[in-house]
Amino acid sequence: MVLYIILGAIIAYSLFNFFNQRRIMKTLTEDDFRAGYRKAQLIDVREPNEYEGGHILGARNIPLSQMKQRHKEIRPDKPVYLYCQNTVRSGRAAQLLRKKGVQDLYTLKGGYKQWTGKIKTKK
């Protein structure tokens, strides 16, 4: 019985986070993302080794693991285009940035693994 209660709480929390993330950030197709990201702050929230392995041309790397310490590097008055490998971390980053006053948040549908545009690698 306790297991069912714990499982129910986990599912409820996951659903809450999912719908909250969808409310605070807009998910864009690759075409829409490409059309707007040059006029915005393009942030890759993956870890540095992932970023160096390949990232969208023009993106800055502010890993989710450092977002609490580095959120002031992001201007709240300009749109923020976030992406990660598949959208989980960008959703968490959007939640944190919303709490810090950033309103105009977007994420790439499918994340970096679905991106077919220009990339830059450091390796």
C-alpha beads as a LAMMPS data file, in Angstrom:
LAMMPS data file: protein, C-alpha beads

123 atoms
122 bonds

1 atom types
1 bond types

-500.0 500.0 xlo xhi
-500.0 500.0 ylo yhi
-500.0 500.0 zlo zhi

Masses

1 110.0

Atoms # bond

1 1 1 0.000 0.000 0.000
2 1 1 2.800 2.432 0.906
3 1 1 4.479 1.583 -2.389
4 1 1 1.353 2.636 -4.312
5 1 1 1.227 5.936 -2.450
6 1 1 4.900 6.633 -3.203
7 1 1 4.449 5.627 -6.846
8 1 1 1.365 7.855 -7.123
9 1 1 3.276 10.794 -5.619
10 1 1 6.151 10.319 -8.075
11 1 1 3.761 10.188 -11.030
12 1 1 1.873 13.267 -9.803
13 1 1 5.128 15.207 -9.322
14 1 1 6.363 14.201 -12.794
15 1 1 3.101 15.259 -14.418
16 1 1 3.139 18.573 -12.547
17 1 1 6.692 19.296 -13.746
18 1 1 5.858 18.307 -17.318
19 1 1 2.833 20.603 -17.569
20 1 1 4.564 23.416 -15.679
21 1 1 7.483 23.340 -18.123
22 1 1 5.086 23.426 -21.080
23 1 1 3.363 26.444 -19.530
24 1 1 6.502 28.513 -18.941
25 1 1 8.380 27.813 -22.190
26 1 1 7.344 27.410 -25.786
27 1 1 8.558 24.363 -27.705
28 1 1 9.636 25.275 -31.229
29 1 1 10.151 23.152 -34.323
30 1 1 13.639 23.278 -35.795
31 1 1 12.478 25.716 -38.493
32 1 1 10.908 28.097 -35.952
33 1 1 13.927 27.745 -33.654
34 1 1 16.295 28.515 -36.537
35 1 1 14.195 31.532 -37.571
36 1 1 14.481 33.179 -34.139
37 1 1 17.606 32.097 -32.319
38 1 1 19.955 34.657 -33.901
39 1 1 17.928 37.475 -32.326
40 1 1 17.932 35.740 -28.942
41 1 1 20.315 34.337 -26.360
42 1 1 21.108 30.802 -27.494
43 1 1 22.034 28.649 -24.497
44 1 1 23.215 25.034 -24.575
45 1 1 22.493 23.582 -21.115
46 1 1 24.404 20.336 -21.678
47 1 1 27.656 19.583 -19.882
48 1 1 30.933 20.979 -21.339
49 1 1 32.079 17.634 -22.782
50 1 1 28.757 17.301 -24.669
51 1 1 29.007 20.911 -25.874
52 1 1 32.576 20.413 -27.115
53 1 1 31.504 17.295 -28.986
54 1 1 29.195 19.445 -31.093
55 1 1 26.811 22.358 -30.561
56 1 1 24.578 24.687 -32.536
57 1 1 26.655 27.423 -34.142
58 1 1 26.504 30.544 -31.953
59 1 1 25.407 28.821 -28.734
60 1 1 26.855 29.634 -25.316
61 1 1 27.386 26.782 -22.886
62 1 1 25.790 27.285 -19.483
63 1 1 25.284 23.747 -18.159
64 1 1 22.187 23.043 -16.086
65 1 1 24.543 21.971 -13.268
66 1 1 25.929 25.562 -13.188
67 1 1 22.710 27.472 -13.966
68 1 1 22.022 28.529 -10.353
69 1 1 25.460 30.150 -10.138
70 1 1 25.544 31.586 -13.680
71 1 1 21.927 32.665 -14.328
72 1 1 22.957 36.347 -14.139
73 1 1 24.827 35.887 -17.438
74 1 1 21.416 35.653 -19.107
75 1 1 19.594 38.923 -19.779
76 1 1 15.940 38.788 -18.650
77 1 1 14.893 41.410 -21.248
78 1 1 15.837 39.282 -24.290
79 1 1 14.357 35.993 -25.528
80 1 1 16.198 32.882 -24.358
81 1 1 16.461 29.855 -26.644
82 1 1 17.468 26.776 -24.666
83 1 1 18.422 23.329 -25.809
84 1 1 19.916 20.152 -24.404
85 1 1 20.254 16.643 -25.772
86 1 1 16.517 15.865 -25.769
87 1 1 14.593 18.641 -23.803
88 1 1 14.649 17.330 -20.211
89 1 1 17.448 19.603 -18.975
90 1 1 16.236 22.604 -20.969
91 1 1 12.885 22.258 -19.189
92 1 1 14.587 22.304 -15.799
93 1 1 16.708 25.291 -16.854
94 1 1 13.555 27.133 -17.957
95 1 1 11.949 26.533 -14.560
96 1 1 14.996 27.957 -12.787
97 1 1 15.229 30.968 -15.111
98 1 1 11.510 31.707 -14.734
99 1 1 12.002 31.864 -10.954
100 1 1 14.821 34.376 -11.599
101 1 1 12.526 36.620 -13.662
102 1 1 13.160 35.496 -17.246
103 1 1 9.840 35.385 -19.109
104 1 1 10.559 34.799 -22.821
105 1 1 11.717 31.139 -22.890
106 1 1 11.864 28.713 -25.808
107 1 1 13.186 25.195 -26.314
108 1 1 14.097 23.132 -29.370
109 1 1 11.652 20.301 -30.013
110 1 1 13.567 17.022 -29.798
111 1 1 16.716 18.772 -28.568
112 1 1 20.180 18.724 -30.099
113 1 1 19.892 15.106 -31.212
114 1 1 17.158 16.180 -33.692
115 1 1 19.043 19.274 -34.966
116 1 1 20.003 19.186 -38.654
117 1 1 21.383 22.748 -38.970
118 1 1 24.918 24.080 -38.704
119 1 1 27.029 22.865 -35.806
120 1 1 30.476 23.570 -34.436
121 1 1 32.763 21.036 -32.782
122 1 1 35.807 21.556 -30.591
123 1 1 37.121 17.996 -30.729

Bonds

1 1 1 2
2 1 2 3
3 1 3 4
4 1 4 5
5 1 5 6
6 1 6 7
7 1 7 8
8 1 8 9
9 1 9 10
10 1 10 11
11 1 11 12
12 1 12 13
13 1 13 14
14 1 14 15
15 1 15 16
16 1 16 17
17 1 17 18
18 1 18 19
19 1 19 20
20 1 20 21
21 1 21 22
22 1 22 23
23 1 23 24
24 1 24 25
25 1 25 26
26 1 26 27
27 1 27 28
28 1 28 29
29 1 29 30
30 1 30 31
31 1 31 32
32 1 32 33
33 1 33 34
34 1 34 35
35 1 35 36
36 1 36 37
37 1 37 38
38 1 38 39
39 1 39 40
40 1 40 41
41 1 41 42
42 1 42 43
43 1 43 44
44 1 44 45
45 1 45 46
46 1 46 47
47 1 47 48
48 1 48 49
49 1 49 50
50 1 50 51
51 1 51 52
52 1 52 53
53 1 53 54
54 1 54 55
55 1 55 56
56 1 56 57
57 1 57 58
58 1 58 59
59 1 59 60
60 1 60 61
61 1 61 62
62 1 62 63
63 1 63 64
64 1 64 65
65 1 65 66
66 1 66 67
67 1 67 68
68 1 68 69
69 1 69 70
70 1 70 71
71 1 71 72
72 1 72 73
73 1 73 74
74 1 74 75
75 1 75 76
76 1 76 77
77 1 77 78
78 1 78 79
79 1 79 80
80 1 80 81
81 1 81 82
82 1 82 83
83 1 83 84
84 1 84 85
85 1 85 86
86 1 86 87
87 1 87 88
88 1 88 89
89 1 89 90
90 1 90 91
91 1 91 92
92 1 92 93
93 1 93 94
94 1 94 95
95 1 95 96
96 1 96 97
97 1 97 98
98 1 98 99
99 1 99 100
100 1 100 101
101 1 101 102
102 1 102 103
103 1 103 104
104 1 104 105
105 1 105 106
106 1 106 107
107 1 107 108
108 1 108 109
109 1 109 110
110 1 110 111
111 1 111 112
112 1 112 113
113 1 113 114
114 1 114 115
115 1 115 116
116 1 116 117
117 1 117 118
118 1 118 119
119 1 119 120
120 1 120 121
121 1 121 122
122 1 122 123
